[in-house]
Amino acid sequence: MKKRSFRSTFVSVILVITVAISIVNLAVYGINIKKIRQAEVLKMKTAGERIDDMITISLNNIKGLKQICCTDNYARNILLKNNEKNDIGTKFENQNYMDNALKHIASMDTLILRATILNKYGNIYCTDTSIPEEYVKTIRNMTKEWMLFEGKEDEYYYGGLQGDNANILTFLYPLYTYGNMPIALLAVDINYKTFQSILENGFYENSGECFILAEEQELFHIGEDLYQKEEKGYIFDKSQKMIKENLIVDTFQSKGKNFYISSRQNMLSGWKIIQVIPEERMFEEVDQKIKWNSIFLSGALILVVSFSIYYTKKIIEPLEEFCKKISHTKGDQLQIINLEHMKLTREIANVIENYNEMANKMNEYLVREIIYDKNQRKIQSKMLRYQINPHFLYNTLNLIASMGELSDFPEIVEITKNLSCIMQYNVKGSRFVSLKTEVEMVKAYLEIQRIRFHDCFSVEYEIERQIEQVRIVKFILQPIVENIFEHGFTMDENDNKIWIKAFKCENDIVILVKDNGCGIDSEKREELNRILCERTRRISYIDEEEKSIGINNVNTRIKNYYGEKYGVKVNKTDKGTEIQLLLGIENLEEENKDK
């Protein structure tokens, strides 16, 4: 049976996946569309609740003015009597008390411009010291009219009592005694524009239009004025029915369009709060999401198809040509792929068959190269180990000979013992030792130097216990310490000191060897670090730098065993020189097998 082309299979799969994703996306979006619409309706209700709360908060202090007869017995007694019949002192005291009481309550609300009380005897009490005569005349006439009716409701006057100031909204409240008898009239002027601004700030954007009615009078209008007088009349009648039926949100049709309407009544003022928004505007965001979702899906489908055509043309055609060219050469790769249980297209199957034949040859070649490279590293390591400067051994032997000739010093025994340990350590054993053993060898070396230089230096060790048994490359500390005596110390001083510190840092071991000698200038330190950081170095280059052969030797051996990120570094320090050795912990597993 002839296998299908990868091109046709790939394009078919991409198209099927794209169509499936589109169908699932549309299905999920269709399920959620109802919830999205409900969320928009809830947003409308929330906007109405917010306006309701803003009205209650704004008018709360005015409520305190209305209740002055109930909460203040002294004020009530003043209003029940004709203050003009009192003596001058009592008259002044009553006038001052009432004015201050009104000022105190009015000062709690920045909306209140003026508060005035006029009782049935014509006594006037106000927050302002000077009241316009026309204002006094108007409120006196209203008081006489209101006194004739028991239980008269509140009234509101947009533009003030004279109706000539668009920045004022006046509230008229009858004040009653406990017997429900009217005793005075309260007139409160508030800043209409400030009140309007507060309500507008509390109204959510894109929540339609909002009307606030007192009785049937329109006090406030928020949003664009899109409705004619007849339409407003229908909206207000619809709102009245909704309040009676305790219905907060409803719909209606007008001029072939659907509208959502929300209606509620403020409990404090009795004002009606009406919101109206066209359905198309209310769900504009939802419709935009549907529109952009459709555009995105269409664009994704076009993009996927275009990509499929481009991909198959860009990749498959060169692959087919490649298969033709390499089918007779059987080129070289590394990994063998099993074709028995794999369902492949004709092109890919041909490539893998040729690949497997090439891999067999490449594997043989790579095995030979790896073995050769490993042997070369071992030879290089041995050569580097034998390059360590022998001057130390010669000087020690000369010292032993000289001391033996002169007298019977006990130091000769100590020197001989330590020298023997060092020679055995260097010649015998594996290429790897524990950190503790390496430090013991350094101690033997330093003991010989102590005798040689008559205790002119001291040594301080700080080795973490947890890494004492970790195996490291052999003979890497002694060359570093030897450099201190050759280049760092002047033996005519007795305050020379060496610090040897080893600790674990994540998955590595850090060894620091520091002295307080003459140190190395920054330019030479940077040059030495640059040389030490080179990825590959020739042995002959190390020989050219006779003074740094120990450090270079150690650095090359560490890099060979642990990898390029490890090695030797000269750290910056205030005094003396500090050499840092960075070693791995887990990199020697394979090498340990070959020891």
C-alpha positions, 0 to 999 in steps of 0.5 A, a space after each residue: 500500500 502506497 504511503 500518503 505524502 507528508 505534505 497532504 497529511 500535515 495540511 489535513 491535520 492542521 485544518 482538522 485541528 483548526 476547525 475543531 478548535 473553532 467549533 469548541 470556541 464558538 460552542 463555549 462562547 455560545 454557552 457563556 453569552 447568557 452569563 455575559 448578558 446577565 453580568 451587563 444587567 447586573 452592572 446596570 443594577 449596580 450603577 443604580 444602587 450606587 446613585 441611590 447610595 450617593 443620594 442617601 449620603 448627600 442628604 443625610 445631614 439635611 435629615 438632621 435639620 428636619 429632625 431638629 424639633 424631635 432631637 432638640 427640646 430647647 429648639 422646639 420650645 423656641 419654635 412653639 413661641 413668638 420670640 418677638 414677645 420675649 425680652 431683649 436678652 431672651 430674644 437674642 439668646 433664642 435667636 443666637 441658639 437657633 442660628 448656631 444650631 442650624 450652622 452646626 448641622 449645615 457645616 457638616 455638609 458642603 452641599 448646603 448653602 443656606 438653611 432657614 426656619 420660619 415658624 408660624 409667628 414669622 420668626 426667622 432663623 438662618 445660617 446667614 446673617 443677612 437674608 435677601 428681602 425677596 427670599 424672606 417674603 417668599 418663604 413667609 407666604 409659603 409658611 402661611 400656606 403650609 400651616 393650613 394643611 396637616 401632613 403636607 409633603 416635602 417640596 423641591 424647587 429647582 432654581 431656588 424659591 425665586 426660580 432664577 438661580 440655576 445653581 440652587 436646589 431648594 428643599 422645603 420641609 414642614 416641621 411638626 410637633 409630636 402631635 403632628 401639628 405644623 409649627 414651622 417651615 424649613 428651607 434648605 438651599 443646596 449647591 445644585 451643580 456640586 450635587 450633580 457632579 457627585 452623582 455623575 462621578 458615581 455613575 458608571 461609564 456606558 451605563 446609559 442615561 439616568 433621571 432622578 425625579 421628585 414627584 413628577 419633576 425631573 431634578 437631575 439628568 445624567 448622560 446624553 439627552 437622547 429622548 424627546 418629551 413624549 418618550 420621557 413621559 413613557 419612561 417615567 410612567 413605566 418606572 412608576 409601574 415598576 416601582 409599584 410591582 417591585 420590579 428593578 429591571 425590565 425591557 420595553 420597545 420604542 421606535 423599533 428598538 429594544 431598551 433596558 430600564 432600571 427603576 428604584 426609589 430612594 428611601 430617604 428622599 423618596 426620589 425615583 432613580 431611573 436608568 435607561 440604556 438601548 439594548 444595542 449599547 448595553 451589549 455593545 461590548 459583548 457584540 464587539 467580543 463576538 465580532 473580534 472573536 470571529 475575525 480572530 478565528 478567520 485570521 487564525 484559519 487563514 494563517 494556519 493554512 498559509 503556514 501549512 502551505 509555506 511549511 510543506 513547500 519550504 521543508 518537504 521539497 528540500 527533504 525529498 531532494 536531500 533523500 535522493 542525493 544521500 540514498 547512494 552515499 549512506 551518510 553519517 549520523 549517530 543514533 539508530 532509529 527503529 522503524 518497526 512500529 513507526 507509522 511514517 510518511 514515505 519521505 521521512 521513512 526514506 530519510 531515516 533508513 539512509 540515516 541509520 546506515 550513516 549512523 553505523 559508520 559514524 558510531 565506529 568513527 566516534 568510538 575511535 575518536 573518544 578512546 584516542 582523546 581520552 588516552 591523550 588526556 591521560 598522557 598529558 596529565 602524567 606529563 604535567 605532573 612530572 613537570 613540577 619544579 624539583 628545586 624544592 627536593 634539591 634544597 631539602 636534601 642539601 639542608 639535610 646534608 648540611 645539618 648532618 655535617 654540622 651537628 646532631 639536630 633533632 630537626 633532621 629526623 623531622 625533615 627526613 620523615 616529612 620528605 619521605 611522606 611527600 615522595 611516597 605521596 607523589 610517586 605511589 597511589 592513584 591520581 585521586 585522593 581525599 581532600 584530607 590526605 591532600 591537606 596532610 601532604 601540604 602540612 608535611 611540606 610546610 613542616 619542612 619549610 618551618 624548620 628551614 626558615 626558623 619558624 618565621 611564618 604561621 599557618 591557619 587551616 579551616 577545612 569543612 568536615 563534610 568535604 574532608 573525604 571528597 576525592 579530588 585531583 592529586 597534588 594540586 595544593 603543594 605547588 600553590 603553597 610553594 609559590 608563596 615561599 618563592 614569590 610572596 614571603 621575605 624571610 627576614 620577617 617573622 609575621 608571615 602567615 598562610 591561610 588554607 580554607 576549603 568549603 562546599 559551594 553548591 555542587 562544587 568545592 572551593 579551596 582558598 590559599 592566602 598569604 600576607 606577603 608582598 602580593 601581586 599588582 593588579 595588571 599582572 593579576 589580570 594578565 595571569 587570570 586571562 591566561 588561566 581562563 583560556 580554554 586550551 593551552 599548549 604545554 610549551 606555553 606553560 614552560 615559557 612562563 617559568 615563574 608560574 609553572 606551578 599554577 599553570 600546571 595545577 590549572 591545566 590538570 583541574 580543567 582536564 579532569 573537571 571541565 572548562 568552568 573549573 580551574 585556578 583564579 587569583 583573587 583581589 585582596 587588600 594585602 598579599 595574594 589569594 589563590 582560588 581553586 574551584 573543583 567539582 564533586 560529581 565529575 570524577 565518577 568516571 575517572 575514579 573507575 579508571 584509576 
